[in-house]
Amino acid sequence: MSITFLEKKPGQRACSQKDEKGELCVGHLKRWYQAPAEVVSAAGHDAQVFRCERCHALYLPSAKDTSSAGLQYEVRPVNLLGGFMRHGGK
């Protein structure tokens, strides 16, 4: 049995698979923390696996995704008042 992963687009939160009628699934993509061992081994040890709650399609985040939905956001310094600083430190 081969496991197929779809690419989760940057900021994508709903499933984009189509059913046999050609309609979109639009199920919510949730991070799958307790994936079976064969899914973890197919995706890689440190990979984040997302699964559609309706059709159970499996997604891996895109490498280009820097949003908080992809959990690969850019760390920025914060000043004493809690505001984000620019990269130059100003």
C-alpha positions, 0 to 999 in steps of 0.5 A: 500500500503506497501512501500519497501526500498532497501539497498543502498550499501556503495558508490553505486550511480546507481540503481541495480534493474532488469527489466522484461528482466533481465537488470539492470536499472542503473539509478542515485540514487538521494537524495529525499528531498521532499518525500511524507508524507507516504514515510517519515513516513515509512522510519523514520523522520530523514532517508535519502531517495534516489530514482532512477531517472529511475525506482523510486525505493526507497533506504535507506543508509546502516548503514555501509556506511561511504563515503560522498555518504552516507552522514555519513562520519567521522569528522576529525580535520583539522590543520591551513594549511587545512590538515587533522590530524590523530586521535592522533592529530599529 
